[in-house]
């Protein structure tokens, strides 16, 4: 990630701390991210991001409901920060710039997914067990 993207992401993670104190706001961010992600579903190069956004959203919902606890607060802050970055109309590269506007969103979502790979796998395994 370039410096500008890192700077905006850092601001979003700070905002995530306050969002996490408000369960309604956590739900809003989760829903907004799914709505925005659905707009790009099936677009070339967006499949991995879409999978990660859906996973982040489900994880945030389960943490919000108190059903999933096997994740650090720092990791949840990173996930909520990434979703806030994703849904924000004003980020390092505005989404209105066709062709390049989502590149920073993809970078942030991919970065967080990579950093939290093991925790996300544990969550997916937990989800599978819950649904059986």
Buried (B, 14 or more C-beta within 10 A) or exposed (E): BEEEBBEBBEBBBEBBEEBBEEEEBBBEBBBBBBEBBEEBEEEEEBEEBBEBBBBBBBBBBBBBEEEBEEBEEEBBBBBBBBBBBBBBEEBBBEBEEEEEBBBBBBBBBBBBBEBBEEBBEBBEEBBEEEEE
